[in-house]
């Protein structure tokens, strides 16, 4: 015989199958007779019902919690369908017939091994190491934990050293965690809860799933372990229910194994939960629940089911299957009577009356009997074919070798089973070698709940580990029905995603998925959602106000078209023209007392120097180039030195003129020889020397300033040597200070033509401007820095022009009566005038 399966569910009775090989003349098989005791014999002997009556009542008392599980009957029908299909196949086991035995196993530690002993011994009372079954021996068992297993893949059972005669029909499920995580990533679910069976396989699944989730940035809100014993179930089921309800996660992953009590745990719920999205596997069939509120709670559930092709003819087989087709199967009669309210008569309880004429399995609601082949039924189908192919290969080998004892031959299937690989009638590859066993592919089903308990599972996608990364998951979102009341794709996050322009700020003591959103700093961006860090824009780019894009900076400079530049240019030109006018006035009235009294030559030099001071500011405006960068500072330094040194010469001349009271003194000689005028070339040559050293060591050059003005790259002239610049400025300041000191000493000298007071005030303005310039200049950058320097040049030049020449021009043009010599003069004044005339 070939043992085909133990099927057990939470608090349900279940069965295991044995399959035997019969010759065409041997007796046919019998179907199970009772819902919790199903046994067939193949040696032709009759089994009397009253012979096992005591055992039957014994099992009834031990299995009070068992109930009629109609959906599990599909396993038996899948077995019958596979055997009938093989027996009709002329190319597989010709002239031989497969038979089977079906045994029921209670989900109880005390009784789970009783029926297997009865099967092995062939007696009503099991006697270890003894068998009366000699004519019909099983060669394989199909169960969840027996020779050929139909349940989920169990890594612990894949050790051929410990389990040399056990073969798992289900592919490896190592890709299940990857598939679930791919689903969560597809919908951007980063905050989920876990409800896991408290069994070794559930714990291993939880460990693998959490590791995969952590790699992909998905966090776990809570983990609830569903107990595997009734004692722990009663104390923990309410806490698990409360935890799931309180959880802020809208997506819950439910993983159960067949031996767990997860079904009983959820059956005890008394509160409807329609706002949760459940992701689970097909191992727990919640759709068979009799509680409508549980079906409503699981509406919209996404189910990972092992992918398998459709078995041709199976649905038609179920449509035509009925008790009259298999009259000796009292279990089928029992199912039919309960499903269609038929009355049962006869001593064997197999005769049905008052059944609907159109009654069929197809007309039953899906939660009672599902017409779609389940994973377990598919594995049973493949297990039967695996045994048939192994026996077929064994018989072919026997034909080529010497005959052996038929009974001994059945014990030689393992060499064929352990390396068996074949393609089933549906076209799927079946491989029993656990070392070459492929990873499972999954269909993603969506559970739809309809009124009156009619539920339907609709395929909405698939997951395959054999497809290139990024294409392993395929979903038809338009087919997905979400939980009741949810009209769009639900969200399950601990914190709202940080939009571009923001970065995530972790919350202390919270998982990585819980965070605040912080705006990126200036000139940093984040162009994706949920970025951990903002990135700096390149030097030639800048961040927009939303902090989500970098734009190329616009090249700019203090141009003539710029409003600020235009203002400075107009100011410089106006003052230059005004200075030219003053020079013209002085030249035209060169013989008047006020012009002659203030040293005409030095006045002309000062006015010309001021014209160049105003005009040199234009070098700072416009597109910088190497020439303008060099000329800016050197021209500024030289012309201002010329102007200030001229003021110094004028001040010294005035002071000497009033100090020369005795003819023949040395001061008079200095005054007459023009020594004060030599100050101008000497001071100017010193400044030229400083500028020459500057240009020779570290000359100014064109530079860019990408940070001073947002969104712009400013072209500026880098001074090259800052030290040289401040040396030039310091030397100019020392001349101004000297001029101010000398003028201050001569401020109280008599005569209305004495300009010492005006020189003092002009130097005060000049020094104030440049003293103010230094801190302001240091605190500005870019175009503003250039504008500050230009403004200081114009202000200091205008101060000299206004303080020294405006009063004189006012007298020349508007008060000519004051520009005349009186008859009576002071001797000192006459002497000063003569000296000034001589010097002029």
QUIHU-V790911 format. One line per field, one symbol per residue. ss: DSSP state (H for helix, E for strand, L for the rest). phi: phi as a letter, one per 20 degrees, with the letter a starting at -180 (. if undefined). burial: + if it has 16 or more other C-alpha atoms within 10 Angstrom, else -. Layout:
# QUIHU-V790911
ss: ???
phi: ???
burial: ???
This chain:
# QUIHU-V790911
ss: LEELLLELLLLLEEEEEEEEEELLLLLLLLLLLLLLLLLLLLLLLLLLHHHHHHHHHHHHHHLLLLLLLHHHHHHHHHHHHHHHHHHLLLLLLLLLEEEEEEEEEELLLLLLLHHHHHHHHLLLLLLLLLLLLLLLLLLEEEELLLLEELLLLLHHHHLLLLLLLLEELLLELLLHHHHHHHHHHHLLLLEEEEEEELLHHHHHHHHHHHHHHHHLLLEEEEEEEELLLHHHHHHHHHHHHHHHHHLLLLEEEEELLLLLLHHHHHHLLLLLLLLLEEEEELLLLHHHLLLHHHHHHLLLLEEEEELLLLLLLHHHHHHHLLLLLLLLLHHHHHHHHHHHLLEEELLLLLEEELLLLLLLHHHLLLLLLLLLLLHHHHHHHHHHHHHHHHHHHHHHHHHHLLLLLHHHHHHHLHHHHLLLEEELLLLLEEELLLLLLLELLEEEEEEEEEHHHEEEEEEEEEELLLLLLLLLEEELHHHLLLLLLLLLLLLLLLLLLLLLLEEEEELLLLLLLLEEEEELLLLEELLLLLELLLEELLLLEEELLLLLLEEELEEELLLLLLHHHHHHHHHHHHHHHHHHHHHHHHHHLLLLHHHHHLLHHHHHHHHHHHHHHHHHHHHHLLLLLHHHHHHHHHHHHHHHHHHHHHHHHHHHHHHHHHHLLLLLLHHHHHHHHLHHHHHHHHHHHHHHHHHHHHHHHHLLEEEEELLLLLLEEEEEEELLLHHHHHHHHHHHHHHHHHHHHHHHHLLLLLLLLLLHHHHHHHHHHHHHHHHHHHHHHHLLLHHHHHHHHHHHHHHHHHHHHHHHHHHHHHHHHHLHHHLLLLLLLLHHHHHHHHHHHHHL
phi: .dfdrddccglcebbcdcdcecffeffeedegdcfdbcbccceneedefffdgffffffffecfefcfdffffffffffffffffffeefeclfmccecbccdecfebgedfeffgffffemcfdfcgmbcdedecdedbcdbebcfdedfffdgfeeeffecfddceeeffdfefffffffffffeledccdcccfecgfffffffffffffffdmdddfbcdeefdcfffffedfffffffffffefeccedccdfffdffffffefccfcdedddcbdefdeffefeegfffffefnfddecgfbffefnffffffefbgffcfeeffffffffffdleedcnfeldedcmegfefbffeffgfebeffffffffffgffffffffffffffffffedffcffffffedfggeffdfbbdfgeneedcefffdffffdcedddedddgmmedbddfdrbccfeeggncfdccdffefdeggnddcgfdbcfcfgefgoccedfefndfffdbddcffffmcccdcflefcedffggecceffemcbddffefbafefefgfffffffffffffffffffffffffdfefgffffdmgffffffffffgffffffffedoffbgfffffgfffgfffffffffffffffffffffeeeddfnffffffffemggfffffffffffffffffgffebffbfcdcecfcfncdeeceffmdffffffffffffffffffffffffdfdffnfefdfffffffffffffffffggffffedbmfffffffffffffffffffffedfffffffedcffeebeefdcffffffffffffffe
burial: ++++++++++++++++++++++-----++++++++++++++++------------+--+---+--+-++++++++++++++++--++----++--++++++++++++-------++++++++---+------+--+++++++++++++++++++--++------++++++++++++++++++++----+++++++++++-++--++--++-++----+++++++++++----+---++-++--++-++++++++++++++++++++------++++++++++++-++++--+++++++++++++++++--+--+---+--+++----++++++++++-++-+++-----+++-------+++--+++++++-++++++++++++++++++++++---------------+--++-+++-+++-------+++++--+++++++++++++---+++++++++++++------+++-----+++++-----+++++--+++++++++------++++-+-++--+++++--++--++++--+++++--++++--+--+++++---++--++--++-++--++-++-++--++--++++++++++++++++++++++++++++++++---+++-+++++++++++++++++++++++++++++------++--++---++-++--++--++-++--++---+++++++++---++++++++++---++-+++-+++-++++++++++-++-----+++++++++++++++-++--+---+---+++++++++++++++++++++-+++--++--+------+--------++-+++-++--+-
